[in-house]
Amino acid sequence: MSENMLKVIEVLAESDKSWEDAADQAIARASRSVHGIKSIYIKEFEAKVENNKIVKYRINAKITFQLD
């Protein structure tokens, strides 16, 4: 019987488009270092505002992946 071992890392990501794009970028960047990504959990949403307009969408997320 094989056991699945998962690991969770916490990442910060930002985008000038949307929170969804920030999540996509977090997954894309994490996948350069780890493989077997199973899920992303968005803990916090934040936005940088300049001149009454959102200029950066930021997320704090947990990414879960399977260990070899």
DSSP file (Angstrom, degrees, kcal/mol; ACC not computed):
  #  RESIDUE AA STRUCTURE BP1 BP2  ACC     N-H-->O    O-->H-N    N-H-->O    O-->H-N    TCO  KAPPA ALPHA  PHI   PSI    X-CA   Y-CA   Z-CA
    1    1 A M              0   0    0      0, 0.0     2,-0.3     0, 0.0     0, 0.0   0.000 360.0 360.0 360.0 126.6    0.0    0.0    0.0
    2    2 A S        -     0   0    0      2,-0.0     2,-0.4     0, 0.0     0, 0.0  -0.689 360.0-142.8 -94.2 146.1    1.5    3.4   -1.0
    3    3 A E        -     0   0    0     -2,-0.3     2,-0.6     2,-0.0     0, 0.0  -0.883   9.7-136.3-106.9 136.7    1.1    6.5    1.1
    4    4 A N        -     0   0    0     -2,-0.4     2,-0.5    62,-0.0    64,-0.1  -0.814  18.0-163.1 -90.8 125.1    0.6    9.9   -0.5
    5    5 A M        -     0   0    0     -2,-0.6    62,-3.2    62,-0.4     2,-0.3  -0.938   7.3-169.1-109.3 127.4    2.7   12.6    1.2
    6    6 A L  E     -A   66   0A   0     -2,-0.5     2,-0.4    60,-0.2    60,-0.2  -0.856   5.7-159.7-115.1 150.5    1.7   16.2    0.5
    7    7 A K  E     -A   65   0A   0     58,-2.8    58,-2.5    -2,-0.3     2,-0.4  -0.956   6.0-149.8-127.3 148.4    3.6   19.4    1.3
    8    8 A V  E     -A   64   0A   0     -2,-0.4     2,-0.4    56,-0.2    56,-0.2  -0.971  11.8-174.6-120.9 130.9    2.2   22.9    1.7
    9    9 A I  E     -A   63   0A   0     54,-2.4    54,-2.9    -2,-0.4     2,-0.5  -0.923  19.5-134.2-119.5 150.5    4.2   26.0    0.9
   10   10 A E  E     +A   62   0A   0     -2,-0.4     2,-0.3    52,-0.2    52,-0.2  -0.892  29.3 178.6-105.3 133.0    3.0   29.6    1.4
   11   11 A V  E     -A   61   0A   0     50,-3.0    50,-2.9    -2,-0.5     2,-0.4  -0.916  23.0-145.0-132.8 156.4    3.6   32.1   -1.4
   12   12 A L  E     +A   60   0A   0     -2,-0.3     2,-0.3    48,-0.2    48,-0.2  -0.964  26.2 171.0-116.7 139.1    2.9   35.7   -2.2
   13   13 A A  E     -A   59   0A   0     46,-2.0    46,-2.7    -2,-0.4     2,-0.3  -0.982  11.5-165.4-145.6 156.2    2.0   36.8   -5.7
   14   14 A E  E     -A   58   0A   0     -2,-0.3     2,-0.3    44,-0.2    44,-0.2  -0.976   4.5-176.9-143.5 158.6    0.8   39.9   -7.5
   15   15 A S  E     -A   57   0A   0     42,-2.2    42,-3.7    -2,-0.3     7,-0.1  -0.982  29.5-141.1-147.9 153.2   -0.7   41.0  -10.8
   16   16 A D  S    S+     0   0    0     -2,-0.3     3,-0.1    40,-0.2    42,-0.1   0.390 101.7  50.7 -94.4   3.6   -1.7   44.2  -12.4
   17   17 A K  S    S-     0   0    0      1,-0.4     2,-0.3    40,-0.1     3,-0.1   0.859 115.8 -41.6-102.9 -55.0   -4.7   42.5  -14.0
   18   18 A S     >  -     0   0    0     39,-0.2     4,-1.7     1,-0.1    -1,-0.4  -0.981  47.6 -98.8-168.2 167.9   -6.7   40.5  -11.3
   19   19 A W  H  > S+     0   0    0     -2,-0.3     4,-2.1     2,-0.2     5,-0.2   0.867 122.2  56.1 -67.6 -35.6   -6.5   38.3   -8.2
   20   20 A E  H  > S+     0   0    0      1,-0.2     4,-2.4     2,-0.2    -1,-0.2   0.911 106.8  49.0 -61.6 -42.3   -7.2   35.3  -10.5
   21   21 A D  H  > S+     0   0    0      2,-0.2     4,-2.5     1,-0.2    -1,-0.2   0.880 108.0  54.4 -65.0 -37.2   -4.2   36.3  -12.6
   22   22 A A  H  X S+     0   0    0     -4,-1.7     4,-2.1     2,-0.2    -1,-0.2   0.902 109.1  48.5 -62.0 -40.1   -2.1   36.6   -9.4
   23   23 A A  H  X S+     0   0    0     -4,-2.1     4,-2.2     2,-0.2    -2,-0.2   0.910 110.4  51.0 -65.7 -42.2   -3.1   33.0   -8.5
   24   24 A D  H  X S+     0   0    0     -4,-2.4     4,-2.6     1,-0.2    -2,-0.2   0.908 110.8  48.9 -60.3 -41.8   -2.2   31.8  -12.0
   25   25 A Q  H  X S+     0   0    0     -4,-2.5     4,-2.6     2,-0.2     5,-0.2   0.875 107.9  54.3 -66.8 -37.0    1.2   33.5  -11.7
   26   26 A A  H  X S+     0   0    0     -4,-2.1     4,-2.5     2,-0.2    -2,-0.2   0.927 112.0  44.1 -61.4 -44.8    1.7   31.9   -8.3
   27   27 A I  H  X S+     0   0    0     -4,-2.2     4,-2.3     2,-0.2    -2,-0.2   0.925 113.5  50.8 -65.9 -44.6    1.0   28.4   -9.7
   28   28 A A  H  < S+     0   0    0     -4,-2.6     4,-0.4     1,-0.2    -2,-0.2   0.914 114.5  43.4 -60.6 -43.4    3.2   29.1  -12.8
   29   29 A R  H >< S+     0   0    0     -4,-2.6     3,-1.2     1,-0.2     4,-0.5   0.919 114.0  49.4 -70.2 -43.8    6.1   30.3  -10.7
   30   30 A A  H >X S+     0   0    0     -4,-2.5     4,-2.6     1,-0.3     3,-1.5   0.860 102.0  63.7 -63.2 -34.8    5.8   27.5   -8.1
   31   31 A S  T 3< S+     0   0    0     -4,-2.3    -1,-0.3     1,-0.3    -2,-0.2   0.642  90.8  66.5 -69.1 -12.0    5.7   24.8  -10.9
   32   32 A R  T <4 S+     0   0    0     -3,-1.2    -1,-0.3    -4,-0.4    -2,-0.2   0.790 115.9  26.4 -72.4 -27.2    9.2   25.8  -11.9
   33   33 A S  T <4 S+     0   0    0     -3,-1.5     2,-0.3    -4,-0.5    -2,-0.2   0.738 127.7  33.2-106.4 -31.6   10.5   24.5   -8.6
   34   34 A V     <  -     0   0    0     -4,-2.6     2,-0.3    33,-0.0     3,-0.2  -0.887  62.5-159.4-126.6 156.5    8.0   21.8   -7.6
   35   35 A H        +     0   0    0     -2,-0.3    31,-0.2    31,-0.2    -3,-0.0  -0.850  65.5  53.3-128.9 169.8    5.8   19.4   -9.5
   36   36 A G        -     0   0    0     -2,-0.3    30,-1.9     1,-0.2     2,-0.2   0.819  66.9-176.7  76.6  31.2    2.6   17.5   -8.7
   37   37 A I  E     +B   65   0A   0     28,-0.2    28,-0.3    -3,-0.2    -1,-0.2  -0.436   9.6 176.3 -65.2 131.0    0.7   20.6   -7.6
   38   38 A K  E     -     0   0A   0     26,-3.5     2,-0.3     1,-0.3    27,-0.2   0.744  53.7 -10.7-107.5 -33.6   -2.7   19.6   -6.3
   39   39 A S  E     -B   64   0A   0     25,-1.5    25,-2.4     2,-0.0     2,-0.4  -0.993  45.4-139.9-162.5 163.6   -4.4   22.8   -5.1
   40   40 A I  E     -B   63   0A   0     -2,-0.3     2,-0.5    23,-0.2    23,-0.2  -0.999  13.5-163.5-131.9 133.9   -4.1   26.4   -4.2
   41   41 A Y  E     -B   62   0A   0     21,-2.9    21,-2.7    -2,-0.4     2,-0.7  -0.975  14.4-143.2-117.8 118.5   -5.8   28.0   -1.2
   42   42 A I  E     +B   61   0A   0     -2,-0.5    19,-0.2    19,-0.2     3,-0.1  -0.736  21.9 175.7 -86.5 114.1   -6.1   31.8   -1.2
   43   43 A K  E     +     0   0A   0     17,-2.4     2,-0.3    -2,-0.7    18,-0.2   0.899  63.5  11.6 -82.8 -45.0   -5.7   33.0    2.4
   44   44 A E  E     -B   60   0A   0     16,-1.7    16,-2.0     2,-0.0     2,-0.4  -0.982  56.2-153.8-140.9 146.6   -5.7   36.8    1.8
   45   45 A F  E     +B   59   0A   0     -2,-0.3     2,-0.3    14,-0.2    14,-0.2  -0.950  21.7 169.6-115.6 140.6   -6.5   39.3   -0.9
   46   46 A E  E     -B   58   0A   0     12,-2.6    12,-3.6    -2,-0.4     2,-0.4  -0.986  14.7-158.3-147.1 151.6   -4.9   42.7   -0.9
   47   47 A A  E     -B   57   0A   0     -2,-0.3     2,-0.5    10,-0.2    10,-0.2  -0.997  14.0-137.4-135.1 141.3   -4.8   45.5   -3.5
   48   48 A K  E     -B   56   0A   0      8,-2.6     7,-3.1    -2,-0.4     8,-1.3  -0.836  26.0-158.1 -94.0 132.2   -2.4   48.4   -3.9
   49   49 A V  E     +B   54   0A   0     -2,-0.5     2,-0.4     5,-0.2     5,-0.2  -0.931  16.6 174.7-118.8 134.0   -4.2   51.6   -4.7
   50   50 A E  E >  S-B   53   0A   0      3,-2.7     3,-1.2    -2,-0.4    -2,-0.0  -0.998  74.6  -4.6-135.1 133.4   -2.8   54.7   -6.5
   51   51 A N  T 3  S-     0   0    0     -2,-0.4    -1,-0.1     1,-0.3     3,-0.1   0.892 129.6 -57.3  51.0  45.0   -4.9   57.8   -7.4
   52   52 A N  T 3  S+     0   0    0      1,-0.2     2,-0.4    -3,-0.0    -1,-0.3   0.742 118.6 105.4  62.1  26.5   -8.1   56.0   -6.3
   53   53 A K  E <  S- B   0  50A   0     -3,-1.2    -3,-2.7     0, 0.0     2,-0.4  -0.998  76.4-112.9-137.6 139.8   -7.5   53.1   -8.7
   54   54 A I  E     + B   0  49A   0     -2,-0.4    -5,-0.2    -5,-0.2     3,-0.1  -0.568  36.7 168.4 -70.8 126.1   -6.3   49.5   -8.0
   55   55 A V  E     +     0   0A   0     -7,-3.1     2,-0.3    -2,-0.4    -6,-0.2   0.609  64.3  29.7-113.4 -19.5   -2.8   49.1   -9.6
   56   56 A K  E     - B   0  48A   0     -8,-1.3    -8,-2.6   -39,-0.1     2,-0.5  -0.990  61.0-154.4-143.9 133.4   -1.7   45.8   -8.1
   57   57 A Y  E     -AB  15  47A   0    -42,-3.7   -42,-2.2    -2,-0.3     2,-0.4  -0.931  22.8-170.5-104.2 125.8   -3.7   42.7   -7.0
   58   58 A R  E     -AB  14  46A   0    -12,-3.6   -12,-2.6    -2,-0.5     2,-0.3  -0.913   8.2-171.7-123.0 145.1   -1.9   40.7   -4.4
   59   59 A I  E     -AB  13  45A   0    -46,-2.7   -46,-2.0    -2,-0.4     2,-0.5  -0.965  18.1-152.5-131.6 151.7   -2.6   37.3   -2.8
   60   60 A N  E     +AB  12  44A   0    -16,-2.0   -17,-2.4    -2,-0.3   -16,-1.7  -0.995  38.0 170.8-116.1 118.2   -1.2   35.3    0.0
   61   61 A A  E     -AB  11  42A   0    -50,-2.9   -50,-3.0    -2,-0.5     2,-0.5  -0.885  35.6-135.0-135.0 159.4   -1.8   31.6   -0.8
   62   62 A K  E     -AB  10  41A   0    -21,-2.7   -21,-2.9    -2,-0.3     2,-0.5  -0.968  20.8-160.4-112.5 128.3   -1.0   28.1    0.2
   63   63 A I  E     -AB   9  40A   0    -54,-2.9   -54,-2.4    -2,-0.5     2,-0.4  -0.938   3.9-156.1-111.9 128.4    0.0   25.7   -2.6
   64   64 A T  E     +AB   8  39A   0    -25,-2.4   -26,-3.5    -2,-0.5   -25,-1.5  -0.874  18.1 169.6-106.4 132.9   -0.2   21.9   -1.9
   65   65 A F  E     -AB   7  37A   0    -58,-2.5   -58,-2.8    -2,-0.4     2,-0.4  -0.959  33.6-107.0-140.4 160.2    1.9   19.4   -3.9
   66   66 A Q  E     -A    6   0A   0    -30,-1.9   -60,-0.2    -2,-0.3   -31,-0.2  -0.696  29.6-132.2 -90.3 134.1    2.7   15.8   -3.8
   67   67 A L              0   0    0    -62,-3.2   -62,-0.4    -2,-0.4    -1,-0.0  -0.536 360.0 360.0 -79.9 149.8    6.1   14.6   -2.6
   68   68 A D              0   0    0     -2,-0.2    -1,-0.1   -64,-0.1    -2,-0.0   0.477 360.0 360.0 -69.5 360.0    8.0   12.0   -4.7
